[in-house]
C-alpha cells in the first residue's frame, strides 16, 4: 500500500523534483499534485482522497492556507 502524499505546488519544476526524490524511496509513494490551497481543500472536502501526508509550498498564492491547516489538523494529517 503506497503512502499517499498531497503536494501543493504551483511550480512544475519543483513538483517534478519532489516526485523524482520520492520515487527513490524504499516505500511506495503516490503523489497527487494540486497548484493551490483552494484545490487541496476541494479534494479533501470530497472525501474520496485522504492523504497520509501533505507537503505545501510555503509561498503558495491564495488565502486558504489557514483553513487548510485547520482541516488537516482535524483529520490528523501531518503537514
trRosetta pair geometry for C-beta under 8 A, 3 or more apart (Angstrom, degrees):
i j d omega theta_ij theta_ji phi_ij phi_ji
1 28 7.6 -175 106 65 23 120
2 27 7.7 125 -142 152 56 78
2 28 3.8 -86 -102 117 86 103
2 29 5.8 152 -171 -106 103 10
2 30 4.3 88 115 -14 146 98
3 27 5.7 47 -14 134 118 120
3 28 6.9 161 12 92 71 57
3 29 5.0 -24 62 -109 98 71
3 30 7.2 175 77 25 45 67
3 52 5.0 -91 -162 54 78 147
3 53 6.7 14 167 11 111 113
4 30 5.6 -21 -107 69 61 99
4 32 7.3 9 -172 -1 88 108
4 49 7.2 -162 177 -170 142 87
4 50 7.2 89 86 92 147 48
4 51 4.5 -138 119 -129 97 59
4 52 5.0 121 53 -1 73 87
4 53 7.6 161 90 30 54 68
5 22 6.9 -104 19 -131 157 161
5 29 5.9 11 -4 -172 122 102
5 30 7.0 171 25 83 76 46
5 31 4.7 -24 73 -107 108 73
5 32 7.1 177 89 26 54 67
5 51 5.9 70 -135 -159 15 122
5 52 6.9 -46 -72 57 55 85
5 53 5.1 -21 -113 73 79 96
5 54 7.4 149 -165 -98 62 28
5 55 6.2 8 -176 2 112 106
6 31 8.0 150 -97 -157 16 61
6 32 5.4 -23 -111 70 63 101
6 34 7.0 -6 -173 12 93 109
6 40 6.0 108 158 -134 130 103
6 43 6.9 170 -129 94 132 145
6 44 7.9 0 -99 -63 173 95
6 49 7.5 116 -80 137 115 119
6 51 4.0 -118 -16 -40 99 158
6 53 7.4 -170 29 96 69 48
6 54 4.6 -20 69 -111 101 80
6 55 7.5 174 87 27 51 62
7 15 5.7 130 128 -130 138 101
7 18 6.0 151 -129 103 147 150
7 19 7.9 -103 -3 -60 165 83
7 31 5.3 15 -9 -170 123 109
7 32 6.9 171 23 81 77 44
7 33 4.8 -26 74 -104 106 71
7 34 7.4 158 83 25 55 62
7 54 7.8 174 -81 -159 29 54
7 55 5.0 -10 -114 66 73 100
7 56 7.8 172 -161 -81 43 39
8 34 5.7 -24 -109 73 67 88
8 35 7.6 55 -162 159 63 8
8 36 7.0 -28 -159 134 102 8
8 37 6.1 42 -157 -81 149 56
8 39 7.6 157 -123 68 92 101
8 40 5.1 -38 -85 -52 118 136
8 54 6.9 25 -9 -178 105 99
8 55 7.1 -168 27 95 70 51
8 56 4.1 3 56 -118 118 78
8 57 6.0 -117 109 15 79 81
8 60 5.7 -20 140 -83 109 163
8 68 7.7 14 -57 -161 163 162
9 14 5.2 -138 -172 98 132 115
9 15 4.2 162 86 -67 136 101
9 18 7.1 166 -24 12 163 143
9 33 6.2 -54 49 -151 96 102
9 35 7.1 -57 90 -118 36 47
9 55 7.7 -3 -42 109 110 95
9 56 7.7 -173 -58 -148 67 37
9 57 4.8 120 -109 -41 64 114
9 60 7.4 -107 -104 -89 31 113
10 35 4.3 70 -104 -160 78 87
10 36 6.9 45 -73 -64 112 64
10 57 6.5 -86 14 25 79 161
10 60 6.1 135 -10 -130 111 83
10 61 7.0 14 -22 17 162 95
11 14 4.1 64 85 10 108 113
11 15 6.8 159 83 -10 58 83
11 57 7.2 122 12 -102 98 147
12 15 6.1 -60 -144 41 32 101
12 16 6.1 33 159 -20 68 108
13 16 5.9 -57 -146 37 27 111
13 17 6.4 30 154 -21 63 107
14 17 5.7 -56 -151 33 31 113
14 18 6.5 28 154 -16 65 105
14 57 7.1 75 116 -93 156 114
15 18 5.5 -50 -146 37 38 112
15 19 6.3 40 153 -19 67 104
15 31 7.8 169 -173 145 95 137
15 33 4.9 68 -165 -127 147 140
16 19 5.7 -54 -147 38 32 111
16 20 6.3 36 153 -22 65 105
17 20 5.6 -53 -148 34 30 113
17 21 6.4 29 155 -17 64 105
18 21 5.8 -53 -147 37 31 110
18 22 6.2 25 157 -14 66 109
18 31 7.1 148 117 -134 103 160
18 55 6.8 -180 -158 103 149 153
19 22 5.9 -58 -142 42 30 106
19 23 6.2 38 156 -30 64 105
19 31 5.4 -133 -102 48 88 151
19 33 7.8 -54 -58 -53 119 126
20 23 5.8 -51 -149 26 29 115
20 24 7.4 26 153 -18 58 102
21 24 6.2 -62 -167 28 35 110
21 25 8.0 55 139 -41 61 89
22 25 5.5 -20 -168 -13 52 120
22 29 4.2 -93 168 87 114 154
22 31 6.1 112 70 -46 156 126
23 29 7.2 -117 -77 57 39 107
25 28 7.5 175 90 -81 108 10
25 29 5.3 69 42 -16 142 120
32 43 7.2 158 131 -159 141 161
32 49 6.6 6 0 -176 170 150
32 51 7.1 -129 37 -83 114 117
34 39 3.7 -168 -180 112 124 125
34 40 5.1 173 72 -63 144 70
34 43 6.5 -138 -55 -15 149 136
35 39 6.0 76 49 8 64 151
35 60 8.0 162 161 -149 51 109
36 39 4.6 105 59 2 80 99
36 40 7.1 -139 102 -2 49 85
36 60 6.4 152 -130 171 49 115
36 61 6.7 -49 -117 75 100 78
36 62 5.0 83 -163 -15 109 153
36 64 7.1 75 154 40 94 130
37 40 5.4 -53 -151 36 39 115
37 41 6.3 43 150 -22 69 102
37 56 7.3 37 -88 -140 90 131
37 60 6.0 128 -33 111 92 134
37 62 5.1 -163 37 94 101 128
37 64 3.7 -179 106 84 115 104
37 65 5.0 -121 -86 -72 162 55
37 67 7.4 121 150 62 122 92
37 68 4.6 -105 -161 -38 107 140
38 41 5.7 -50 -149 34 32 113
38 42 6.6 37 151 -22 63 102
38 62 5.6 -121 -20 -164 101 153
38 64 4.7 154 -67 -15 66 159
39 42 5.6 -51 -152 31 34 114
39 43 6.6 32 152 -17 65 103
40 43 5.8 -54 -151 36 33 110
40 44 6.3 29 154 -15 67 108
40 54 7.1 79 -159 -144 138 129
40 56 7.7 -39 -48 -97 166 110
40 64 7.8 162 54 117 96 129
40 68 5.7 40 93 -124 126 125
41 44 5.8 -57 -145 41 31 109
41 45 6.0 33 156 -23 66 108
41 64 5.7 -105 -20 177 137 135
41 67 6.2 15 -99 113 139 115
41 68 5.8 -107 -67 -88 93 81
41 71 6.5 137 -122 4 83 163
42 45 5.8 -56 -145 35 27 111
42 46 6.7 34 154 -27 61 101
43 46 5.9 -51 -156 23 31 114
43 49 5.5 -37 172 62 102 126
44 47 7.7 43 166 -67 40 43
44 49 7.5 -85 -89 81 42 85
44 50 7.7 77 -132 -107 73 59
44 68 7.9 136 9 -135 150 74
44 71 5.6 101 122 147 153 138
44 72 7.7 -92 -117 -73 157 68
44 75 7.1 -129 -161 -22 119 160
46 49 6.9 35 77 21 110 86
47 50 7.5 1 -158 -56 47 96
50 75 6.8 -148 -145 179 104 132
50 77 7.3 -143 -176 -81 79 125
51 54 5.7 110 86 -66 142 74
51 77 6.0 75 78 -150 83 132
52 77 7.3 178 -178 -138 15 86
52 78 7.8 0 149 36 58 97
53 77 7.1 173 -104 -177 21 85
53 78 5.4 -22 -119 74 75 98
53 79 7.8 151 -168 -95 60 30
54 68 7.8 -160 153 166 159 112
54 72 5.9 -93 20 -113 144 140
54 77 5.8 62 -11 140 107 118
54 78 7.1 -174 30 97 73 49
54 79 4.6 -20 72 -111 107 76
55 79 7.8 163 -86 -160 25 57
56 60 6.2 -79 180 -8 94 139
56 65 7.4 132 162 -127 153 99
56 68 7.4 114 -88 124 154 149
56 79 6.4 1 2 -171 116 103
57 60 4.3 115 77 -56 103 94
60 65 6.9 141 69 -76 107 112
62 65 7.1 133 96 -30 84 81
63 66 7.6 -20 167 19 69 98
64 67 5.1 -60 -165 47 67 114
64 68 5.7 76 136 -32 86 100
65 68 5.5 -53 -145 33 33 115
65 69 6.6 32 159 -18 65 102
66 69 5.8 -54 -151 35 33 110
66 70 6.5 35 152 -19 65 104
67 70 5.6 -52 -149 35 34 113
67 71 6.3 33 154 -19 67 106
68 71 5.8 -56 -148 37 30 110
68 72 6.2 27 156 -17 65 108
68 79 7.6 119 133 -113 99 151
69 72 5.7 -55 -143 39 31 110
69 73 6.2 33 157 -21 65 106
69 79 6.2 -110 -114 37 74 164
70 73 5.9 -56 -149 36 28 111
70 74 6.4 26 154 -18 63 108
71 74 5.8 -58 -152 36 30 111
71 75 6.3 13 155 -6 66 112
72 75 5.8 -66 -144 47 31 101
72 77 4.3 -93 -156 68 84 101
72 78 7.7 -54 167 88 119 3
72 79 4.9 66 129 -45 164 119
73 76 7.5 30 -175 -75 31 36
73 77 8.0 -85 -53 45 21 68
